[in-house]
Structure formats: C-alpha cells, structure tokens
C-alpha cells in the first residue's frame, strides 16, 4: 500500500508539471520576441520605450526619475559642447545677459535621483536655447560632436 501511495503522489506531481508546461506553452504562444539590430544611436532604445508607453502601463515613477537625471545631464553636456563650438567658430551670444548662464552651464553639476529639476537651470536652458548665437552653432552641429537627440 505504501508503494501505491508513492505512485499516486508521483502521478499527481507529474500532472501538475504537465499542467504548468501547457500553461507556459500557451503564454509563450502569445508572446512576441523582437530582435532590434542597428548601429549605436540609431533609435533601438527609443523604439523599446515607445512600445512600453503604447502597450504597457507607461513608465514607472523610478523610470521617470532615472530619465529626469539623464535628460538633465544630456542638456547640460550638449550646451557645454555648443558653447565650446561657439568659441571655436567665433560665434557670440545675441543677448549679453546670457553670459551669466554660460558660467552656470560650464560649472559641474549633477542631478540626484529625487532632486527637483533646478529652476535656475530651467531658465538658463530656455534662454540660451532661444539665443540666435546658440542656434547658429546648432545649425553647424554636423561640424562638431553635437548629439543628434538635441536637435
């Protein structure tokens, strides 16, 4: 009788495993896998993020916080590159009051997770971006290492 009990337990366990395998097969049949190939900076991550926004619940609070830090860093680094190019190409700022923002942008600054976007940088980014001298440098972005995603 002991042997019969072991066989029943084995059979029950076998059926449970078979059931899990069938469930996994059904789930995998609905799953679509996509391999994105492309050179660096060709938009592979952008496609993935767009799919997440369209078909999933969007970005989590942690994702948004991470992206805020990345966006701030990208803006700051890009403006530094533009200002350096302006100096190299002898392009001046249209508005002299924007010189104060140049000092702010050149200063090293990191944004921490959870830290609000600094108001003084918002004003600096907007004002410098609106400056025709900066726009002239951006138009020549193919002549220096200006990142594509800024334009």
Residue frames as a rotation matrix with the C-alpha (Angstrom) as fourth column:
UNK 1
0.567 0.824 0.000 0.00
0.824 -0.567 0.000 0.00
0.000 0.000 -1.000 0.00
UNK 2
0.279 -0.566 -0.775 2.93
0.202 -0.755 0.624 2.31
-0.939 -0.331 -0.096 0.62
UNK 3
-0.714 -0.586 0.383 4.03
0.455 0.027 0.890 1.77
-0.531 0.810 0.247 -2.93
UNK 4
-0.076 0.783 0.618 0.60
0.976 -0.068 0.206 2.70
0.203 0.618 -0.759 -4.23
UNK 5
0.716 0.319 -0.621 0.68
0.533 -0.825 0.190 5.97
-0.452 -0.467 -0.760 -2.30
UNK 6
-0.211 -0.883 -0.419 4.04
0.124 -0.450 0.884 6.89
-0.969 0.135 0.205 -3.80
UNK 7
-0.682 0.017 0.731 2.74
0.720 0.189 0.667 6.17
-0.127 0.982 -0.141 -7.29
UNK 8
0.409 0.903 0.136 -0.31
0.908 -0.417 0.040 8.38
0.093 0.107 -0.990 -6.68
UNK 9
0.541 -0.286 -0.791 1.93
0.226 -0.856 0.465 11.20
-0.810 -0.430 -0.399 -5.44
UNK 10
-0.593 -0.799 0.099 4.22
0.253 -0.068 0.965 10.78
-0.764 0.598 0.242 -8.45
UNK 11
-0.381 0.543 0.748 1.27
0.918 0.128 0.375 10.80
0.108 0.830 -0.548 -10.80
UNK 12
0.679 0.642 -0.356 -0.19
0.700 -0.713 0.049 13.88
-0.222 -0.283 -0.933 -9.13
UNK 13
0.157 -0.727 -0.668 3.16
0.068 -0.667 0.742 15.67
-0.985 -0.162 -0.056 -9.33
UNK 14
-0.716 -0.383 0.584 3.53
0.542 0.223 0.810 14.59
-0.440 0.896 0.048 -12.98
UNK 15
0.096 0.859 0.503 0.08
0.982 -0.164 0.093 16.02
0.162 0.486 -0.859 -13.79
UNK 16
0.700 0.107 -0.706 0.91
0.389 -0.887 0.250 19.30
-0.599 -0.450 -0.662 -12.05
UNK 17
-0.333 -0.906 -0.263 4.13
0.084 -0.306 0.948 19.63
-0.939 0.294 0.178 -14.05
UNK 18
-0.601 0.187 0.777 2.30
0.792 0.269 0.548 18.81
-0.106 0.945 -0.310 -17.30
UNK 19
0.519 0.854 -0.038 -0.32
0.852 -0.520 -0.060 21.45
-0.071 -0.001 -0.997 -16.47
UNK 20
0.424 -0.463 -0.778 2.42
0.092 -0.833 0.546 24.08
-0.901 -0.303 -0.311 -15.84
UNK 21
-0.664 -0.687 0.295 4.10
0.326 0.089 0.941 23.14
-0.673 0.721 0.165 -19.13
UNK 22
-0.195 0.684 0.703 0.81
0.974 0.048 0.223 23.59
0.118 0.728 -0.675 -21.04
UNK 23
0.745 0.452 -0.491 0.22
0.553 -0.830 0.075 26.97
-0.373 -0.327 -0.868 -19.35
UNK 24
-0.023 -0.856 -0.517 3.75
0.018 -0.518 0.855 28.10
-1.000 0.010 0.027 -20.26
UNK 25
-0.679 -0.197 0.707 3.24
0.649 0.288 0.704 26.95
-0.342 0.937 -0.068 -23.86
UNK 26
0.327 0.881 0.341 0.01
0.941 -0.338 -0.029 28.97
0.090 0.331 -0.939 -24.10
UNK 27
0.691 -0.117 -0.713 1.70
0.230 -0.900 0.371 32.04
-0.685 -0.420 -0.595 -22.62
UNK 28
-0.361 -0.926 -0.109 4.71
0.088 -0.151 0.985 31.71
-0.929 0.345 0.136 -24.92
UNK 29
-0.336 0.317 0.887 2.44
0.928 0.273 0.254 31.30
-0.161 0.908 -0.386 -27.95
UNK 30
0.738 0.671 0.075 1.06
0.674 -0.736 -0.056 34.77
0.017 0.092 -0.996 -27.24
UNK 31
0.459 -0.657 -0.598 4.49
0.138 -0.612 0.779 36.30
-0.878 -0.440 -0.190 -26.58
UNK 32
0.908 -0.233 0.347 6.25
0.324 -0.131 -0.937 38.09
0.264 0.963 -0.044 -29.41
UNK 33
0.327 -0.878 -0.349 10.00
0.500 -0.152 0.852 38.43
-0.802 -0.453 0.389 -29.34
UNK 34
0.970 -0.016 0.241 11.66
0.189 -0.572 -0.798 41.14
0.151 0.820 -0.552 -31.33
UNK 35
0.164 -0.975 -0.148 15.35
0.852 0.065 0.520 41.50
-0.497 -0.212 0.841 -32.05
UNK 36
0.983 0.131 -0.130 16.31
0.068 -0.911 -0.407 45.10
-0.172 0.392 -0.904 -32.71
UNK 37
0.134 -0.967 0.219 19.55
0.915 0.205 0.347 45.48
-0.380 0.154 0.912 -34.62
UNK 38
0.829 0.084 0.553 21.21
0.378 -0.813 -0.444 48.73
0.412 0.577 -0.705 -35.55
UNK 39
-0.220 -0.951 0.215 24.21
0.523 -0.302 -0.797 50.93
0.823 -0.063 0.564 -35.13
UNK 40
-0.484 -0.048 -0.874 24.72
0.842 -0.298 -0.450 52.96
-0.239 -0.953 0.185 -31.99
UNK 41
-0.631 0.306 -0.713 22.35
-0.045 -0.932 -0.360 55.92
-0.775 -0.195 0.602 -31.65
UNK 42
-0.959 0.277 -0.057 20.03
-0.038 0.075 0.996 54.50
0.280 0.958 -0.061 -34.35
UNK 43
-0.368 0.869 0.332 16.93
-0.852 -0.458 0.253 54.50
0.372 -0.190 0.909 -32.14
UNK 44
-0.444 0.181 -0.878 16.73
0.124 0.982 0.140 50.95
0.888 -0.047 -0.458 -30.79
UNK 45
-0.830 0.107 -0.547 16.09
0.554 0.045 -0.832 52.08
-0.065 -0.993 -0.097 -27.22
UNK 46
-0.789 0.566 -0.237 13.62
-0.555 -0.823 -0.117 54.69
-0.262 0.039 0.964 -28.43
UNK 47
-0.334 0.665 -0.668 11.54
-0.519 0.462 0.719 52.02
0.787 0.587 0.191 -30.15
UNK 48
-0.533 0.071 -0.843 11.57
0.558 0.779 -0.287 49.92
0.636 -0.623 -0.455 -26.98
UNK 49
-0.908 0.169 -0.383 10.48
0.230 -0.562 -0.794 52.89
-0.350 -0.810 0.472 -24.87
UNK 50
-0.625 0.713 -0.317 7.68
-0.776 -0.526 0.347 53.76
0.081 0.463 0.883 -27.31
UNK 51
-0.315 0.488 -0.814 6.42
-0.085 0.840 0.536 50.18
0.945 0.238 -0.223 -27.24
UNK 52
-0.727 0.001 -0.687 6.43
0.657 0.291 -0.695 50.30
0.200 -0.957 -0.212 -23.46
UNK 53
-0.873 0.404 -0.273 4.40
-0.247 -0.850 -0.465 53.52
-0.420 -0.338 0.842 -23.49
UNK 54
-0.453 0.718 -0.529 1.92
-0.815 -0.093 0.572 52.26
0.362 0.690 0.627 -26.06
UNK 55
0.048 0.475 -0.879 1.40
-0.257 0.856 0.448 48.68
0.965 0.204 0.163 -24.91
UNK 56
-0.418 -0.184 -0.890 2.32
0.764 0.459 -0.454 48.66
0.492 -0.869 -0.051 -21.24
UNK 57
0.536 0.689 -0.487 1.28
0.844 -0.423 0.329 50.93
0.020 -0.588 -0.809 -18.43
UNK 58
0.791 -0.305 0.530 3.93
-0.103 -0.921 -0.375 53.52
0.603 0.242 -0.760 -19.27
UNK 59
-0.242 -0.969 -0.039 6.93
0.035 0.031 -0.999 54.45
0.970 -0.243 0.027 -17.22
UNK 60
0.396 0.285 -0.873 7.08
0.845 0.260 0.468 53.79
0.360 -0.923 -0.138 -13.51
UNK 61
0.999 -0.042 0.019 7.96
-0.046 -0.883 0.468 56.55
-0.003 -0.468 -0.884 -11.06
UNK 62
0.371 -0.922 0.116 11.50
0.169 0.189 0.967 55.11
-0.913 -0.339 0.226 -10.84
UNK 63
0.019 -0.314 0.949 11.81
0.982 0.184 0.041 55.13
-0.188 0.931 0.312 -14.65
UNK 64
0.729 0.334 0.598 10.70
0.484 -0.869 -0.105 58.77
0.484 0.366 -0.795 -14.80
UNK 65
0.888 -0.446 -0.114 13.15
-0.147 -0.509 0.848 59.69
-0.437 -0.736 -0.517 -12.05
UNK 66
0.084 -0.883 0.462 16.00
0.545 0.429 0.721 57.95
-0.834 0.191 0.517 -13.89
UNK 67
0.135 0.021 0.991 15.08
0.977 -0.167 -0.130 59.67
0.163 0.986 -0.044 -17.15
UNK 68
0.972 0.221 0.083 14.92
0.199 -0.955 0.218 63.08
0.127 -0.196 -0.972 -15.48
UNK 69
0.493 -0.864 -0.104 18.53
-0.037 -0.141 0.989 62.69
-0.869 -0.484 -0.102 -14.36
UNK 70
-0.169 -0.538 0.826 19.57
0.804 0.410 0.431 61.54
-0.570 0.737 0.363 -17.86
UNK 71
0.511 0.444 0.736 17.73
0.803 -0.551 -0.226 64.42
0.305 0.707 -0.638 -19.57
UNK 72
0.960 -0.181 -0.212 19.30
-0.046 -0.853 0.519 66.98
-0.275 -0.489 -0.828 -17.27
UNK 73
0.145 -0.975 0.166 22.78
0.142 0.187 0.972 65.56
-0.979 -0.117 0.165 -17.88
UNK 74
-0.078 -0.122 0.989 22.23
0.961 0.255 0.107 65.42
-0.265 0.959 0.097 -21.65
UNK 75
0.822 0.426 0.378 21.01
0.510 -0.846 -0.155 69.02
0.253 0.320 -0.913 -21.77
UNK 76
0.801 -0.555 -0.224 23.92
-0.193 -0.595 0.780 70.26
-0.567 -0.582 -0.584 -19.69
UNK 77
-0.066 -0.873 0.484 26.54
0.375 0.428 0.822 68.30
-0.925 0.236 0.299 -21.66
UNK 78
0.145 0.193 0.970 25.07
0.989 0.012 -0.150 69.35
-0.041 0.981 -0.189 -25.01
UNK 79
0.968 0.217 0.126 25.00
0.220 -0.975 -0.011 73.02
0.120 0.039 -0.992 -24.07
UNK 80
0.455 -0.882 -0.124 28.64
-0.118 -0.198 0.973 72.77
-0.883 -0.428 -0.194 -22.95
UNK 81
-0.203 -0.503 0.840 29.53
0.755 0.465 0.461 71.31
-0.623 0.728 0.286 -26.35
UNK 82
0.518 0.482 0.707 27.58
0.823 -0.506 -0.258 74.06
0.233 0.716 -0.658 -28.14
UNK 83
0.966 -0.155 -0.208 29.22
-0.052 -0.901 0.432 76.82
-0.254 -0.406 -0.878 -26.08
UNK 84
0.086 -0.981 0.174 32.66
0.127 0.184 0.975 75.36
-0.988 -0.062 0.141 -26.79
UNK 85
-0.110 -0.050 0.993 31.84
0.966 0.232 0.118 75.22
-0.236 0.972 0.023 -30.51
UNK 86
0.870 0.453 0.194 30.65
0.483 -0.862 -0.152 78.83
0.098 0.226 -0.969 -30.39
UNK 87
0.621 -0.722 -0.305 34.04
-0.223 -0.536 0.814 79.81
-0.752 -0.437 -0.494 -29.02
UNK 88
-0.233 -0.746 0.624 35.87
0.426 0.498 0.755 77.77
-0.874 0.442 0.202 -31.67
UNK 89
-0.126 0.278 0.952 33.78
0.990 -0.030 0.139 79.22
0.067 0.960 -0.272 -34.52
UNK 90
-0.940 -0.298 -0.165 33.88
0.325 -0.930 -0.169 82.73
-0.103 -0.213 0.972 -33.06
UNK 91
-0.224 0.943 0.247 30.12
0.360 -0.156 0.920 82.88
0.906 0.295 -0.305 -32.62
UNK 92
-0.970 -0.126 0.209 28.83
-0.121 -0.497 -0.859 85.19
0.212 -0.859 0.467 -29.92
UNK 93
-0.449 0.857 -0.254 25.65
0.838 0.304 -0.454 85.23
-0.312 -0.416 -0.854 -27.92
UNK 94
-0.205 0.486 0.850 22.97
0.594 -0.629 0.502 87.54
0.778 0.607 -0.160 -29.25
UNK 95
0.738 0.547 0.396 21.90
-0.026 -0.563 0.826 88.61
0.675 -0.620 -0.401 -25.75
UNK 96
-0.254 -0.925 0.283 24.70
-0.357 -0.182 -0.916 89.75
0.899 -0.333 -0.284 -23.43
UNK 97
0.071 0.340 0.938 22.61
-0.995 -0.039 0.090 88.83
0.067 -0.940 0.336 -20.37
UNK 98
0.916 0.265 -0.302 23.01
-0.283 0.959 -0.018 85.16
0.285 0.101 0.953 -21.37
UNK 99
-0.011 -0.995 -0.096 26.70
-0.374 0.093 -0.923 85.35
0.927 0.026 -0.373 -20.41
UNK 100
-0.259 -0.028 0.965 25.67
-0.966 0.004 -0.259 84.76
0.003 -1.000 -0.028 -16.79
UNK 101
0.744 0.604 0.287 24.06
-0.589 0.795 -0.146 81.48
-0.316 -0.060 0.947 -17.86
UNK 102
0.521 -0.649 -0.555 27.26
-0.332 0.445 -0.832 80.37
0.786 0.618 0.016 -19.57
UNK 103
-0.481 -0.720 0.501 29.01
-0.733 0.016 -0.680 80.32
0.481 -0.694 -0.535 -16.21
UNK 104
0.068 0.615 0.785 26.16
-0.879 0.410 -0.245 78.27
-0.473 -0.673 0.568 -14.75
UNK 105
0.906 0.318 -0.280 26.24
-0.422 0.735 -0.531 75.72
0.037 0.599 0.800 -17.59
UNK 106
0.223 -0.912 -0.343 30.02
-0.419 0.228 -0.879 75.33
0.880 0.339 -0.331 -17.55
UNK 107
-0.313 -0.293 0.903 30.01
-0.949 0.059 -0.309 74.67
0.037 -0.954 -0.297 -13.80
UNK 108
-0.792 -0.004 -0.610 29.94
-0.075 0.993 0.092 70.94
0.606 0.119 -0.787 -12.99
UNK 109
-0.407 0.737 0.540 26.50
-0.888 -0.181 -0.423 69.94
-0.214 -0.651 0.728 -11.71
UNK 110
-0.886 0.212 -0.412 24.85
0.064 0.937 0.344 66.58
0.459 0.279 -0.843 -11.19
UNK 111
-0.096 0.927 0.363 21.22
-0.897 -0.239 0.372 65.99
0.431 -0.289 0.854 -10.51
UNK 112
-0.930 -0.200 0.307 20.48
-0.338 0.792 -0.509 63.34
-0.142 -0.577 -0.804 -7.88
UNK 113
-0.559 0.782 -0.277 17.56
0.418 0.554 0.720 60.95
0.716 0.286 -0.637 -8.02
UNK 114
0.088 0.722 -0.686 14.59
0.993 -0.006 0.120 62.56
0.082 -0.692 -0.717 -6.32
UNK 115
-0.539 -0.337 -0.772 16.02
0.445 -0.892 0.078 66.06
-0.715 -0.301 0.631 -6.63
UNK 116
0.610 0.792 -0.023 13.74
0.424 -0.350 -0.835 68.52
-0.669 0.500 -0.549 -8.44
UNK 117
0.187 -0.490 0.852 14.91
0.935 -0.176 -0.306 69.99
0.300 0.854 0.425 -11.73
UNK 118
-0.381 -0.403 -0.832 16.79
0.745 -0.666 -0.018 73.15
-0.547 -0.627 0.554 -10.65
UNK 119
0.654 0.748 -0.111 14.83
0.576 -0.588 -0.568 76.31
-0.490 0.308 -0.815 -11.52
UNK 120
0.324 -0.587 -0.742 17.99
-0.395 -0.796 0.458 78.30
-0.860 0.144 -0.490 -12.32
UNK 121
-0.734 -0.589 0.338 18.92
0.014 0.485 0.875 75.72
-0.679 0.647 -0.347 -14.95
UNK 122
0.040 0.827 0.561 15.44
0.872 0.246 -0.424 75.74
-0.488 0.506 -0.711 -16.47
UNK 123
0.800 0.243 -0.549 15.77
0.069 -0.946 -0.317 79.47
-0.597 0.216 -0.773 -17.08
UNK 124
-0.112 -0.937 -0.331 19.35
-0.514 -0.230 0.826 79.11
-0.850 0.263 -0.456 -18.35
UNK 125
-0.610 -0.094 0.786 18.44
0.451 0.774 0.443 76.29
-0.651 0.626 -0.430 -20.76
UNK 126
0.400 0.861 0.315 15.44
0.808 -0.169 -0.565 78.19
-0.433 0.480 -0.763 -22.15
UNK 127
0.749 -0.107 -0.654 17.25
-0.161 -0.987 -0.022 81.48
-0.643 0.121 -0.757 -22.52
UNK 128
-0.338 -0.937 -0.090 20.39
-0.417 0.064 0.907 80.01
-0.844 0.344 -0.412 -24.07
UNK 129
-0.445 0.218 0.868 18.39
0.662 0.733 0.156 77.82
-0.603 0.644 -0.471 -26.46
UNK 130
0.646 0.760 0.072 16.41
0.643 -0.491 -0.587 80.88
-0.410 0.426 -0.806 -27.62
UNK 131
0.257 -0.638 -0.726 19.64
-0.236 -0.770 0.592 82.82
-0.937 0.019 -0.349 -28.29
UNK 132
0.946 0.152 -0.288 20.35
-0.301 0.071 -0.951 83.18
-0.124 0.986 0.113 -32.03
UNK 133
0.055 -0.992 -0.114 24.08
-0.985 -0.035 -0.172 82.66
0.166 0.122 -0.979 -31.43
UNK 134
-0.406 -0.108 0.907 23.37
-0.481 0.869 -0.112 79.25
-0.777 -0.482 -0.405 -29.91
UNK 135
0.596 0.723 0.350 21.03
-0.037 0.459 -0.888 78.42
-0.802 0.516 0.300 -32.80
UNK 136
0.653 -0.459 -0.602 23.74
-0.746 -0.252 -0.617 79.35
0.131 0.852 -0.507 -35.33
UNK 137
-0.452 -0.840 0.300 26.08
-0.882 0.471 -0.009 76.90
-0.134 -0.269 -0.954 -33.59
UNK 138
-0.092 0.515 0.852 23.38
-0.222 0.824 -0.522 74.19
-0.971 -0.237 0.039 -33.55
UNK 139
0.846 0.408 -0.344 22.92
-0.384 0.018 -0.923 74.63
-0.370 0.913 0.172 -37.30
UNK 140
0.245 -0.852 -0.463 26.61
-0.819 0.074 -0.569 73.78
0.519 0.519 -0.679 -37.63
UNK 141
0.440 0.031 0.898 26.24
-0.775 0.518 0.362 70.77
-0.454 -0.855 0.251 -35.33
UNK 142
0.988 -0.095 0.120 27.41
0.143 0.853 -0.501 68.40
-0.055 0.512 0.857 -38.05
UNK 143
0.467 -0.864 0.188 30.83
-0.196 -0.309 -0.931 70.12
0.862 0.397 -0.313 -37.87
UNK 144
-0.554 -0.613 0.563 31.39
-0.720 0.013 -0.694 69.16
0.418 -0.790 -0.449 -34.22
UNK 145
-0.863 0.084 -0.498 30.27
0.199 0.963 -0.183 66.44
0.464 -0.257 -0.848 -31.81
UNK 146
-0.572 0.753 0.324 26.71
-0.815 -0.479 -0.325 67.62
-0.089 -0.450 0.888 -31.23
UNK 147
-0.844 0.288 0.453 24.48
0.144 0.935 -0.325 64.72
-0.517 -0.209 -0.830 -30.24
UNK 148
-0.843 0.518 0.144 21.62
0.175 0.010 0.985 64.04
0.509 0.855 -0.100 -32.67
UNK 149
-0.174 0.872 -0.458 18.96
0.918 0.312 0.243 63.88
0.355 -0.378 -0.855 -29.97
UNK 150
-0.539 -0.039 -0.841 19.41
0.523 -0.799 -0.298 67.54
-0.660 -0.601 0.451 -29.07
UNK 151
-0.915 0.164 -0.369 18.13
-0.377 -0.671 0.638 68.80
-0.143 0.723 0.676 -32.38
